[in-house]
């Protein structure tokens, strides 16, 4: 996990430092939606069918409050029986965003809830627990209002009933800037 976070920080630094800084307008809010690939380190399971959506409201030029929802889905075969797995999270917290010409690196720390469910033949077992996520990425601006987002997060869903879920999430999506501060 440390290698992933260190690699992300290095990529964000290299991308952001290679671009000439200029004065930028700061959007009131940014909305991002896209694809998410989830890998569960605890159970060694990849969950390739996923999505995320988030909103970041700027408090200052570089600090905002982000709210995010995400989901991941997989059907696996266990002893010849299909098992439907789903993971949903709803989280919020501070996001720190660098502003420059073409790249906007960001880091966030989010807390909230994670819901893990597994279903077999119409019978479902689920658990909703406290979740913590740290990560970041970069928004590559395609225009003043639209960008391409690439990110990686380390997530943990704490559980009293089952083993804690330790996950790495990679995401790619589109970001829309709304208004100006």
Protein Blocks (a to p, Z undefined) as FASTA:
>chain_A
ZZmmmmmmmmmmmmmmmpccddddddfbdcdddddddddfklopacfbccdddddddfbl
mbccddddddddddddeehiacdddddddddddddddddfklccddddddddddddddee
hiacddddddddddddddddfbfkbccdddddddddddfkbccdddddddddddddehjZ
Z
